[in-house]
Amino acid sequence: MPESLPDLEPDASSGRARKARVVMTVFNTFQHDTRVYKQCKSLIEWGCEVDVVCIHKGDLPREETQDGIRVHRVSPSPFALLRLVLFLFYWPSTALMRRLLNRKPPQVAAMVSGPSRLRRMVQWLLFPIRAPYRGFRWLISKRPRRWPDWMNPEAAPKGLAWLLILMRWCLWWFAYYPAFWLYRRLRAAHRGFRRWRTRNRLTIRHARSFGRRIILKIFHPAIIVNLAGLDLARKAISLRPTLMLSHDLNTLVAGVIVKRMCEVPLVYDSHELYVERNIGHRSRTIDRFFWSRVERRCMKRVDLAFSVAQGICDWLSERYQHPNVRLIRNVQPFEPPTTPSMRWQRDLGIPEGTPVGIYAGAITINRGIEQLIDSAAHLEHTAYVIMGYAFQEAYLEGLKTRARELGVLNQRVFFKEAVPMHEVISVVASARVSVVPTQNVCLSYFFEASNKIFHSLMAGVPVAMSDHAEKRMIVENYEVGVLFDETSPESIAKAVESLVLDDAQHAQAASNCLKAAQELNWEHEEFRYRTAMKSLLGDEIGTIPPVRLGTEAAVS
């Protein structure tokens, strides 16, 4: 058994096997990722040890424990690309040189034809290019480690070993060593640089923006993400996991490497349809070309896959012929109906008695916020509140300018900062209707059912939302709201006003929301999640506890 393979060693004090260790990788700082947090808490309460390997930024601690979750933050190394080249090129070249220098005179050289000899010569000349690619394929494949037939040392041209030695010497002295020297000098000057940075913040900001644009023109962001995944994989391997769980495609390569090295099951949690996600103004063709090939190759190594919507599960299963893709919705833990918080409406200056349509979610592009603001000009009785965190302040200011030009800012459209997660439901409960105008700009948005929908169900607030696949299924099955054409401001305003003004329809939809919340909650999804994990962990974990809700607070 390999040294990195996690084994269950008896605990001397209790005589029991040590707990199963689940290691998760996420490509964020693990501060506001509620889906990952819920999974971690579910496994800990079930008796597992959980480690989360994530990205380090700013002044966040590199090692900490959050509610029993061990968090390890790693910084992508500036030498990730060089380490990748060294790892994928040095090992095959070292072993090959050893075989070449110790080879015997060829016995069958006379039997090799001219064209065959020329083909072998070309293959040898292309070896420095093919070695890293073949090394990466070996990393994420199940093939035994052996040399291809064309790498037979007896057929290699003379002097090739010394050519490889020269190439390695050049790689060290002209690439790795200068970079390492420069890095050490920059570290020595770091203290003085920090003092200079405090006096030249604007200059630094422009320099970083320029440098980022130049780097992204040379390297596609997907390549940079995968290089950072090497650091995630290195840390995850050192934790000796029993099971590896990769959250989203940007950490799946790291998960496959850990599975390969530690020989453990691999679980893939697709938070969205990554190859068809919202990428803003970047080239969708290049992004899809790269990530679709990464996902196609890595999905062959995945033992179990999750996703947040049934449409995404079906898409992954059909595209990659994977038999074990399961639905785990991104829903909230069940909460009984709460008392609405009306104070924030008075603070915003909304007239008393005015029905409120609330958008509670991320403020970013392609979420339909522009269309929502445009529809405010067609409202007669309702005011909109746009609440959430803006990823870019310039984008938020642009939305406010748009509302100001239409004459609806602070009259029909109000902006509110994001609130803590535990206050979201009480804030949403004070609204008359919840609005979800997500645009159909990518297949991921067409399939997704966002958090704000399930927050509204818990709060008992009817939902007016885009006519997309998963949203349509929720409306048809549970009758919790209405659908509209997300591209038409008139359609949005008409749907919102119909729910606001029709008291009978609103009361029925609100009652259905509370009933749907009895089923669409994390307690039910957690049971399915544990059932799926039990199929991989087996006897290393206990029995699955039954679903328990706060039935005393259930709505009759």
C-alpha positions as CSV (number, residue, x, y, z in Angstrom):
1,M,0.0,0.0,0.0
2,P,1.5,3.4,-0.9
3,E,2.6,5.7,1.9
4,S,0.1,8.4,1.0
5,L,-2.8,6.1,1.1
6,P,-4.9,6.9,4.2
7,D,-5.4,3.9,6.4
8,L,-7.6,3.4,9.5
9,E,-5.2,3.0,12.4
10,P,-6.6,2.0,15.7
11,D,-6.8,4.7,18.4
12,A,-4.9,3.5,21.4
13,S,-7.1,5.3,23.9
14,S,-10.5,4.1,22.6
15,G,-9.6,1.0,20.5
16,R,-11.6,2.4,17.6
17,A,-10.5,3.2,14.1
18,R,-9.7,6.9,13.5
19,K,-12.4,9.0,11.9
20,A,-12.7,9.2,8.1
21,R,-11.0,12.4,6.9
22,V,-12.7,14.3,4.0
23,V,-10.6,16.9,2.3
24,M,-12.4,19.6,0.2
25,T,-10.8,22.1,-2.2
26,V,-12.4,25.4,-3.1
27,F,-11.1,28.2,-5.2
28,N,-12.0,31.0,-2.8
29,T,-11.2,32.2,0.7
30,F,-14.0,30.1,2.3
31,Q,-15.6,33.1,4.0
32,H,-19.1,33.3,2.4
33,D,-19.5,29.9,0.7
34,T,-22.6,28.6,2.4
35,R,-22.9,25.4,0.3
36,V,-19.5,24.2,1.3
37,Y,-20.0,25.2,4.9
38,K,-23.3,23.2,5.1
39,Q,-21.6,20.1,3.7
40,C,-18.7,20.4,6.1
41,K,-21.1,20.7,9.1
42,S,-23.1,17.8,7.9
43,L,-20.1,15.5,7.7
44,I,-18.7,16.7,11.1
45,E,-22.0,16.0,12.8
46,W,-21.9,12.6,11.2
47,G,-18.5,11.8,12.7
48,C,-16.0,12.8,10.0
49,E,-13.0,15.0,10.1
50,V,-13.2,17.7,7.6
51,D,-10.4,19.9,6.1
52,V,-11.0,22.7,3.6
53,V,-8.0,23.7,1.4
54,C,-8.7,27.1,-0.1
55,I,-7.0,30.3,-1.4
56,H,-5.2,32.8,0.9
57,K,-5.7,36.5,0.4
58,G,-4.9,39.6,2.4
59,D,-4.6,39.2,6.1
60,L,-6.6,36.1,6.5
61,P,-5.0,33.4,8.7
62,R,-3.4,30.5,6.8
63,E,-4.5,27.9,9.4
64,E,-7.7,28.2,11.5
65,T,-10.6,26.2,12.8
66,Q,-14.2,27.3,12.1
67,D,-16.9,25.4,14.0
68,G,-14.8,22.2,13.9
69,I,-13.8,22.7,10.2
70,R,-10.0,22.9,9.8
71,V,-9.3,25.6,7.2
72,H,-5.9,25.6,5.3
73,R,-5.3,28.6,3.0
74,V,-2.5,28.4,0.4
75,S,-1.0,31.1,-1.8
76,P,-0.4,30.3,-5.4
77,S,3.4,30.2,-5.8
78,P,5.1,32.5,-8.4
79,F,7.1,29.5,-9.5
80,A,4.1,27.3,-10.2
81,L,4.7,27.2,-14.0
82,L,8.4,26.5,-13.5
83,R,7.6,23.8,-10.9
84,L,5.2,22.2,-13.4
85,V,7.9,22.2,-16.1
86,L,10.5,20.7,-13.7
87,F,8.1,18.1,-12.4
88,L,6.9,17.0,-15.8
89,F,10.2,17.2,-17.7
90,Y,12.9,16.4,-15.1
91,W,11.6,13.0,-14.1
92,P,11.3,11.5,-17.6
93,S,14.5,13.1,-18.8
94,T,16.5,11.9,-15.7
95,A,15.3,8.3,-16.1
96,L,15.8,8.4,-19.8
97,M,19.4,9.8,-19.6
98,R,20.3,7.0,-17.1
99,R,19.1,4.4,-19.6
100,L,20.8,6.1,-22.6
101,L,24.2,6.4,-20.8
102,N,24.1,2.7,-19.8
103,R,22.7,1.3,-23.0
104,K,24.4,-1.4,-25.0
105,P,25.3,-1.2,-28.7
106,P,22.2,-1.6,-30.8
107,Q,21.7,-5.1,-32.2
108,V,19.0,-4.4,-34.7
109,A,20.1,-1.0,-36.1
110,A,20.6,-2.4,-39.5
111,M,17.1,-3.7,-39.6
112,V,15.5,-0.3,-39.2
113,S,14.4,1.3,-42.5
114,G,15.2,4.8,-43.6
115,P,11.7,6.3,-43.2
116,S,11.3,4.6,-39.8
117,R,14.7,6.0,-38.6
118,L,13.7,9.5,-39.8
119,R,10.4,9.2,-37.9
120,R,12.1,8.2,-34.7
121,M,14.6,11.1,-35.1
122,V,11.7,13.6,-35.4
123,Q,10.0,12.1,-32.3
124,W,13.2,12.4,-30.3
125,L,13.6,16.1,-31.4
126,L,10.0,16.8,-30.3
127,F,10.7,15.1,-26.9
128,P,11.1,18.4,-24.9
129,I,7.6,19.5,-26.1
130,R,5.9,16.2,-25.7
131,A,7.3,15.3,-22.3
132,P,5.3,17.9,-20.2
133,Y,2.1,17.1,-22.1
134,R,2.6,13.4,-21.6
135,G,3.6,13.9,-18.0
136,F,0.4,15.8,-17.3
137,R,-1.7,13.1,-19.0
138,W,0.1,10.5,-16.9
139,L,-0.8,12.5,-13.7
140,I,-4.6,12.4,-14.3
141,S,-4.8,8.9,-16.0
142,K,-4.9,5.4,-14.7
143,R,-2.3,4.1,-17.2
144,P,0.7,2.2,-15.8
145,R,3.9,4.2,-15.8
146,R,5.8,2.9,-18.8
147,W,7.7,4.3,-21.7
148,P,6.1,4.5,-25.2
149,D,7.6,2.1,-27.8
150,W,9.2,5.0,-29.7
151,M,11.3,5.8,-26.5
152,N,13.3,2.7,-26.8
153,P,16.9,3.7,-25.9
154,E,18.4,1.3,-28.5
155,A,16.7,3.3,-31.2
156,A,17.7,6.7,-29.9
157,P,20.2,8.8,-31.8
158,K,23.7,9.1,-30.3
159,G,24.4,12.1,-28.2
160,L,20.8,12.6,-27.1
161,A,21.6,12.1,-23.4
162,W,24.1,15.0,-23.6
163,L,21.6,17.1,-25.4
164,L,19.1,16.6,-22.6
165,I,21.8,17.4,-20.0
166,L,22.5,20.7,-21.8
167,M,18.8,21.5,-22.0
168,R,18.4,20.9,-18.2
169,W,21.4,23.0,-17.5
170,C,20.0,25.9,-19.6
171,L,16.6,25.5,-17.9
172,W,18.2,25.9,-14.5
173,W,20.6,28.7,-15.1
174,F,18.5,30.8,-17.5
175,A,15.0,30.3,-16.1
176,Y,14.7,28.9,-12.6
177,Y,17.8,30.4,-11.0
178,P,17.3,34.0,-12.2
179,A,13.6,33.9,-11.1
180,F,14.6,32.6,-7.7
181,W,17.3,35.3,-7.4
182,L,14.8,38.0,-8.3
183,Y,12.2,36.6,-5.9
184,R,14.8,36.7,-3.0
185,R,15.7,40.3,-3.8
186,L,12.1,41.4,-3.9
187,R,11.5,39.8,-0.5
188,A,14.5,41.6,0.9
189,A,13.0,44.9,-0.3
190,H,9.5,44.1,0.8
191,R,9.6,46.3,3.9
192,G,10.7,49.4,2.0
193,F,8.1,48.6,-0.7
194,R,5.3,48.6,1.9
195,R,6.2,52.1,3.0
196,W,6.4,53.3,-0.5
197,R,3.0,51.6,-1.3
198,T,1.2,53.6,1.4
199,R,2.3,56.8,-0.4
200,N,1.6,55.7,-3.9
201,R,-1.6,53.7,-3.8
202,L,-3.1,55.1,-7.0
203,T,0.1,54.3,-8.9
204,I,0.1,50.8,-7.6
205,R,-3.6,50.3,-8.6
206,H,-2.9,51.4,-12.2
207,A,0.2,49.3,-12.4
208,R,-1.6,46.2,-11.2
209,S,-4.5,46.8,-13.6
210,F,-2.0,47.2,-16.5
211,G,0.0,44.1,-15.5
212,R,-3.2,42.0,-15.1
213,R,-4.3,42.9,-18.6
214,I,-0.9,42.0,-20.0
215,I,-0.8,38.7,-18.2
216,L,-4.3,37.7,-19.3
217,K,-3.3,38.4,-22.9
218,I,-0.4,36.0,-22.6
219,F,-2.0,33.3,-20.3
220,H,-5.7,32.4,-20.4
221,P,-7.2,32.7,-16.9
222,A,-8.0,29.0,-17.0
223,I,-4.3,28.1,-17.2
224,I,-3.5,30.3,-14.2
225,V,-6.3,28.7,-12.2
226,N,-5.0,25.2,-12.9
227,L,-1.4,26.2,-12.0
228,A,-2.8,27.5,-8.6
229,G,-4.5,24.1,-8.3
230,L,-1.1,22.5,-8.0
231,D,-0.7,24.2,-4.6
232,L,-4.1,23.0,-3.5
233,A,-3.3,19.5,-4.5
234,R,0.1,19.5,-2.7
235,K,-1.6,20.6,0.6
236,A,-4.5,18.1,0.2
237,I,-2.0,15.2,-0.3
238,S,-0.2,16.1,2.9
239,L,-3.5,15.8,4.8
240,R,-3.8,12.1,3.9
241,P,-7.5,12.1,3.0
242,T,-9.9,9.2,3.1
243,L,-12.1,10.9,0.5
244,M,-11.4,13.9,-1.8
245,L,-14.2,16.4,-2.7
246,S,-13.6,19.1,-5.3
247,H,-15.9,22.0,-5.4
248,D,-16.4,23.3,-9.0
249,L,-14.3,22.6,-12.0
250,N,-11.5,25.1,-11.1
251,T,-10.4,22.6,-8.4
252,L,-11.1,19.3,-10.1
253,V,-7.7,19.0,-11.6
254,A,-6.2,19.2,-8.1
255,G,-8.8,16.6,-7.0
256,V,-7.7,14.2,-9.7
257,I,-4.1,14.5,-8.8
258,V,-4.9,13.7,-5.1
259,K,-7.0,10.8,-6.2
260,R,-4.1,9.5,-8.4
261,M,-1.5,10.0,-5.7
262,C,-3.5,8.9,-2.6
263,E,-5.7,6.3,-4.3
264,V,-8.9,7.6,-2.6
265,P,-12.4,8.2,-4.0
266,L,-13.1,11.5,-5.7
267,V,-16.3,13.5,-5.5
268,Y,-17.1,16.4,-7.8
269,D,-19.6,19.1,-6.7
270,S,-20.6,21.3,-9.6
271,H,-22.0,24.5,-8.2
272,E,-22.9,25.6,-11.7
273,L,-22.5,24.5,-15.3
274,Y,-18.9,25.7,-15.4
275,V,-18.2,25.4,-19.1
276,E,-21.4,27.4,-19.8
277,R,-21.2,29.9,-16.9
278,N,-21.5,33.7,-16.9
279,I,-18.0,35.0,-17.7
280,G,-18.9,38.6,-18.5
281,H,-17.0,40.2,-21.3
282,R,-14.3,37.5,-21.8
283,S,-14.2,35.2,-24.8
284,R,-16.7,32.4,-24.2
285,T,-15.3,30.4,-27.1
286,I,-11.8,30.2,-25.7
287,D,-13.1,29.6,-22.2
288,R,-15.4,26.8,-23.3
289,F,-12.6,25.2,-25.5
290,F,-10.2,24.9,-22.5
291,W,-12.6,24.0,-19.7
292,S,-14.6,21.5,-21.7
293,R,-11.5,19.5,-22.4
294,V,-10.4,19.6,-18.7
295,E,-13.8,18.5,-17.6
296,R,-14.1,15.7,-20.2
297,R,-10.8,14.2,-19.1
298,C,-11.3,14.6,-15.4
299,M,-14.9,13.3,-15.3
300,K,-13.5,9.9,-16.2
301,R,-11.8,9.8,-12.8
302,V,-14.7,11.0,-10.8
303,D,-16.5,8.4,-8.6
304,L,-19.5,10.5,-7.7
305,A,-20.8,13.9,-8.9
306,F,-23.3,16.4,-7.5
307,S,-25.0,19.5,-8.9
308,V,-27.5,22.1,-7.8
309,A,-30.1,21.6,-10.5
310,Q,-31.6,18.6,-12.3
311,G,-30.9,20.1,-15.7
312,I,-27.2,20.4,-14.9
313,C,-27.2,16.8,-13.6
314,D,-28.8,15.5,-16.8
315,W,-26.4,17.6,-18.9
316,L,-23.3,16.2,-17.2
317,S,-24.6,12.7,-17.2
318,E,-25.4,12.7,-21.0
319,R,-22.3,14.7,-22.1
320,Y,-19.7,12.6,-20.2
321,Q,-21.7,9.3,-20.0
322,H,-21.3,9.4,-16.2
323,P,-23.7,7.0,-14.4
324,N,-23.5,8.6,-10.9
325,V,-24.5,12.3,-11.0
326,R,-26.9,13.2,-8.3
327,L,-29.0,16.3,-7.4
328,I,-28.1,18.2,-4.2
329,R,-29.9,21.5,-4.2
330,N,-28.4,24.6,-2.8
331,V,-31.2,25.3,-0.3
332,Q,-31.3,26.6,3.2
333,P,-31.8,24.9,6.6
334,F,-35.5,24.9,7.5
335,E,-36.6,27.9,9.5
336,P,-40.1,28.6,10.8
337,P,-41.8,31.8,9.7
338,T,-40.2,34.8,11.3
339,T,-41.5,38.2,12.2
340,P,-40.8,40.6,9.3
341,S,-38.3,43.4,9.9
342,M,-40.0,46.7,8.8
343,R,-37.4,49.1,10.2
344,W,-35.1,49.0,7.2
345,Q,-38.0,50.2,4.9
346,R,-38.4,53.3,7.0
347,D,-34.7,53.9,7.0
348,L,-34.7,53.8,3.2
349,G,-37.5,56.3,3.0
350,I,-40.1,54.0,1.5
351,P,-43.6,55.4,2.2
352,E,-45.6,53.4,4.7
353,G,-48.1,51.0,3.0
354,T,-46.1,50.8,-0.2
355,P,-45.8,47.2,-1.5
356,V,-42.2,46.2,-1.9
357,G,-40.7,43.9,-4.5
358,I,-37.2,42.8,-3.3
359,Y,-34.2,41.6,-5.2
360,A,-31.8,39.9,-2.7
361,G,-28.7,38.6,-4.3
362,A,-25.4,39.4,-5.9
363,I,-25.3,42.7,-7.8
364,T,-23.4,41.8,-10.9
365,I,-23.8,41.7,-14.7
366,N,-26.4,39.5,-16.4
367,R,-28.6,39.2,-13.3
368,G,-31.3,41.2,-14.9
369,I,-30.9,44.3,-12.6
370,E,-30.9,46.7,-15.6
371,Q,-34.2,45.3,-16.8
372,L,-35.6,45.4,-13.3
373,I,-34.8,49.1,-13.1
374,D,-36.3,49.8,-16.5
375,S,-39.5,48.0,-15.4
376,A,-39.8,50.4,-12.5
377,A,-41.0,53.1,-14.9
378,H,-44.1,50.9,-15.6
379,L,-45.0,50.3,-11.9
380,E,-47.9,52.2,-10.3
381,H,-48.2,50.7,-6.8
382,T,-44.9,48.9,-6.1
383,A,-41.4,49.9,-5.1
384,Y,-38.2,47.9,-5.8
385,V,-35.5,47.3,-3.2
386,I,-32.2,46.0,-4.7
387,M,-30.2,44.4,-1.8
388,G,-26.9,42.6,-2.1
389,Y,-23.1,42.8,-2.4
390,A,-21.7,44.5,-5.5
391,F,-18.5,42.9,-6.8
392,Q,-17.6,46.1,-8.6
393,E,-18.4,49.6,-7.2
394,A,-18.4,51.1,-10.7
395,Y,-21.1,48.7,-11.8
396,L,-23.3,49.7,-8.8
397,E,-22.8,53.4,-9.5
398,G,-23.8,52.7,-13.1
399,L,-27.1,51.1,-11.9
400,K,-27.8,54.1,-9.7
401,T,-27.1,56.5,-12.6
402,R,-29.5,54.5,-14.8
403,A,-32.2,54.7,-12.2
404,R,-31.5,58.4,-11.7
405,E,-31.8,59.1,-15.5
406,L,-35.2,57.3,-15.5
407,G,-36.4,59.3,-12.6
408,V,-37.1,56.3,-10.3
409,L,-34.1,56.4,-8.0
410,N,-35.3,56.7,-4.3
411,Q,-38.9,56.8,-5.7
412,R,-39.5,53.4,-7.2
413,V,-36.0,51.9,-6.9
414,F,-34.0,51.8,-3.6
415,F,-30.6,50.3,-3.0
416,K,-29.7,48.5,0.2
417,E,-26.4,47.1,1.4
418,A,-26.1,43.3,2.0
419,V,-27.1,42.0,5.4
420,P,-25.7,39.0,7.4
421,M,-26.9,35.6,6.3
422,H,-29.0,35.0,9.4
423,E,-31.0,38.2,8.7
424,V,-31.8,37.6,5.1
425,I,-35.1,35.7,5.7
426,S,-36.5,38.3,8.1
427,V,-35.7,41.1,5.6
428,V,-37.2,39.2,2.7
429,A,-40.3,38.4,4.8
430,S,-41.2,42.1,5.0
431,A,-41.5,42.3,1.2
432,R,-44.7,41.7,-0.8
433,V,-43.0,39.8,-3.6
434,S,-39.5,38.6,-4.4
435,V,-38.2,39.2,-7.9
436,V,-35.6,37.0,-9.7
437,P,-34.9,38.5,-13.2
438,T,-31.8,36.4,-14.1
439,Q,-31.0,36.7,-17.8
440,N,-30.7,33.7,-20.1
441,V,-27.2,34.5,-21.3
442,C,-25.7,31.1,-20.6
443,L,-26.8,27.5,-20.1
444,S,-25.8,27.6,-16.5
445,Y,-28.3,30.5,-15.8
446,F,-31.0,28.7,-17.7
447,F,-30.7,25.6,-15.4
448,E,-29.9,27.3,-12.1
449,A,-32.3,27.9,-9.2
450,S,-30.6,30.5,-7.0
451,N,-30.5,30.9,-3.3
452,K,-32.8,33.9,-3.3
453,I,-35.7,31.6,-4.5
454,F,-35.4,29.3,-1.5
455,H,-34.9,32.3,0.9
456,S,-38.3,33.6,-0.4
457,L,-40.0,30.2,0.2
458,M,-38.7,30.1,3.8
459,A,-40.0,33.6,4.3
460,G,-43.4,32.8,2.8
461,V,-43.0,35.5,0.0
462,P,-44.3,34.7,-3.5
463,V,-41.7,34.8,-6.3
464,A,-41.8,36.5,-9.7
465,M,-39.0,35.0,-11.8
466,S,-37.6,34.3,-15.2
467,D,-39.1,31.6,-17.4
468,H,-36.2,29.2,-17.2
469,A,-36.2,25.4,-16.8
470,E,-35.6,24.9,-13.1
471,K,-37.6,28.0,-12.1
472,R,-40.5,26.8,-14.3
473,M,-40.4,23.4,-12.6
474,I,-40.6,25.0,-9.1
475,V,-43.6,27.2,-10.2
476,E,-45.5,24.4,-11.9
477,N,-44.9,21.9,-9.1
478,Y,-45.4,24.1,-6.0
479,E,-47.4,27.1,-7.4
480,V,-45.3,29.6,-5.5
481,G,-45.4,32.5,-8.0
482,V,-45.4,33.6,-11.6
483,L,-43.0,33.7,-14.5
484,F,-42.2,36.5,-16.9
485,D,-40.1,37.3,-19.9
486,E,-36.8,38.5,-18.3
487,T,-35.9,40.6,-21.4
488,S,-39.1,42.7,-21.3
489,P,-39.4,45.4,-18.7
490,E,-43.2,45.5,-19.4
491,S,-43.5,41.8,-18.7
492,I,-41.6,42.1,-15.4
493,A,-43.8,45.0,-14.2
494,K,-47.0,43.2,-15.2
495,A,-46.0,40.0,-13.4
496,V,-45.0,41.9,-10.2
497,E,-48.1,44.0,-10.2
498,S,-50.4,41.0,-10.7
499,L,-49.0,39.3,-7.5
500,V,-49.1,42.6,-5.5
501,L,-52.7,43.6,-6.4
502,D,-54.4,40.2,-6.5
503,D,-54.9,39.4,-2.8
504,A,-56.4,36.0,-3.4
505,Q,-53.5,34.9,-5.7
506,H,-50.9,36.3,-3.3
507,A,-52.4,34.6,-0.2
508,Q,-52.5,31.2,-2.0
509,A,-48.9,31.6,-3.3
510,A,-47.7,32.6,0.1
511,S,-49.3,29.6,1.7
512,N,-47.8,27.3,-1.0
513,C,-44.3,28.9,-0.3
514,L,-44.4,27.8,3.3
515,K,-45.6,24.3,2.3
516,A,-42.8,24.0,-0.3
517,A,-40.3,25.1,2.3
518,Q,-41.2,21.9,4.3
519,E,-39.7,19.9,1.4
520,L,-37.1,22.2,-0.3
521,N,-34.8,22.6,2.7
522,W,-31.3,21.5,3.6
523,E,-32.5,18.7,6.0
524,H,-33.9,16.8,3.1
525,E,-31.0,17.5,0.8
526,E,-28.6,16.5,3.6
527,F,-30.2,13.1,3.9
528,R,-29.6,12.5,0.1
529,Y,-26.0,13.9,0.5
530,R,-25.2,11.6,3.3
531,T,-26.7,8.6,1.4
532,A,-24.4,9.3,-1.5
533,M,-21.3,9.7,0.7
534,K,-22.2,6.5,2.5
535,S,-21.9,4.6,-0.8
536,L,-18.2,5.7,-0.9
537,L,-17.2,5.6,2.7
538,G,-19.0,2.4,3.6
539,D,-18.3,1.1,7.1
540,E,-15.9,3.9,7.8
541,I,-18.8,6.1,8.8
542,G,-21.9,5.5,10.9
543,T,-25.5,5.0,10.0
544,I,-27.5,7.8,8.3
545,P,-29.8,9.7,10.8
546,P,-33.4,10.3,9.7
547,V,-34.6,13.7,8.5
548,R,-35.8,15.9,11.4
549,L,-37.6,19.2,10.9
550,G,-39.1,21.7,13.4
551,T,-42.5,20.1,12.9
552,E,-43.9,22.1,15.8
553,A,-43.4,25.2,13.8
554,A,-44.7,23.8,10.6
555,V,-47.5,25.5,8.9
556,S,-50.7,23.5,8.7
